[in-house]
């Protein structure tokens, strides 16, 4: 492993009552990622720091992000019918939530920026959310936010979400606890392209899992946050 000069790490550990991270490419069901996507997590930091949209866009360029799902939580489906008027067809809408998940989010960037993000998380300008406005931020423990040293290296045994191509290149999943989430691929939004007042998500195929770890056939370049190997996007 080698140290990364002028780069600092921030680890934020949360255990919210519920989360909903809308999967935007699914229109028939308000499905949810079982983890905070990159754009959501960095957006949470931007809000805590009191940054406007332009500041959020800058964070997307400057911060690397990874996440470990220690517990996915219980998957819950909530169904509602929205009534508009007598002449409008009524369709039930089902929303997926995760109850009491446990996430460790990892952020890396230059010292000054990460220190500002750390201060924002401890004393947020705007209320931090984990997904939609009903999914409030709940610390997992007293020292839920920590500044840590970051080092670069390679690792084949990982608990963080990883690129899909790394998993499909050969991997085994090992279970550590009950209530695990077996590896599954998702298209995670990692950035946005902007045109006028509109924006469009840029996706990356990833594999997420919980309650265990994967052993890859080929090691990945990762960041070590106080010794914890994490793939960052």
GINOR-V35730 format. One record per backbone hydrogen bond with DSSP energy under -0.5 kcal/mol. NH is the residue of the N-H (numbers start at 0). CO is the residue of the C=O. E is the energy in kcal/mol with one decimal. If there is no record, write none. Layout:
BEGIN
NH CO E
NH CO E
END
This chain:
BEGIN
1 151 -2.5
3 149 -1.5
4 2 -0.7
6 3 -1.4
7 108 -3.1
8 147 -2.5
9 106 -2.8
10 145 -2.7
11 9 -0.5
11 104 -2.7
12 143 -3.0
13 11 -0.5
13 102 -2.3
14 137 -2.7
18 97 -1.5
19 129 -1.0
21 19 -0.7
22 30 -2.0
23 21 -0.9
25 22 -1.4
26 24 -0.6
29 93 -2.5
30 28 -2.4
32 20 -2.5
36 34 -0.6
38 188 -1.4
40 36 -2.6
41 37 -2.5
42 38 -1.8
43 39 -2.1
44 40 -1.7
45 41 -2.4
46 42 -2.3
47 43 -2.3
48 44 -2.1
49 45 -0.5
49 46 -1.0
50 45 -2.9
55 51 -2.0
56 52 -2.2
57 53 -1.6
58 54 -2.1
59 55 -1.9
60 56 -0.8
60 57 -0.6
61 57 -1.4
62 58 -2.2
63 107 -2.7
65 105 -2.0
67 103 -2.5
68 158 -0.6
68 208 -0.5
69 67 -1.0
69 101 -1.4
70 101 -1.7
71 178 -0.5
73 98 -2.0
75 96 -3.1
77 94 -3.0
79 92 -2.4
81 90 -0.8
82 80 -0.6
83 81 -0.5
87 84 -2.0
90 88 -0.5
92 79 -3.5
94 77 -3.2
95 29 -2.8
96 75 -3.0
97 18 -2.1
98 73 -2.8
99 16 -2.0
99 97 -0.5
101 70 -2.9
102 13 -2.2
103 67 -2.4
104 11 -3.1
105 65 -3.1
106 9 -2.7
107 63 -2.1
108 7 -1.8
110 5 -1.1
113 109 -2.4
114 110 -2.4
115 111 -1.9
116 112 -2.1
117 113 -2.5
118 114 -2.2
119 115 -2.1
120 116 -2.3
121 117 -1.9
122 118 -2.0
124 47 -2.3
125 46 -1.1
129 134 -3.6
131 19 -1.1
131 129 -0.6
134 131 -1.8
135 133 -1.0
136 127 -1.7
139 12 -2.1
143 140 -0.8
143 141 -1.1
145 10 -2.2
147 8 -2.5
149 6 -0.5
150 223 -1.6
151 1 -3.4
152 221 -1.8
154 219 -2.1
157 155 -0.6
157 213 -2.1
158 228 -0.5
160 66 -2.0
161 206 -1.9
163 204 -2.2
165 162 -0.6
166 162 -1.4
167 163 -2.7
168 164 -0.8
169 166 -1.7
171 214 -1.9
173 212 -3.1
175 210 -3.3
176 210 -1.7
180 209 -1.6
181 179 -0.6
183 207 -1.8
185 205 -2.5
187 185 -0.8
187 203 -2.8
189 201 -3.0
190 201 -1.2
192 199 -2.8
194 197 -2.4
197 194 -1.9
199 192 -2.5
201 190 -2.7
202 200 -0.5
203 187 -2.0
205 185 -2.8
206 161 -2.9
207 183 -2.4
209 180 -2.1
210 68 -0.9
212 173 -2.0
213 157 -2.7
214 171 -2.5
215 155 -3.0
215 213 -0.5
216 169 -3.0
219 154 -2.7
221 152 -2.7
221 219 -0.5
222 229 -2.4
223 150 -3.5
224 222 -0.7
224 227 -2.7
225 148 -2.0
225 223 -0.9
227 224 -2.0
228 226 -0.6
229 222 -2.5
232 64 -3.1
END
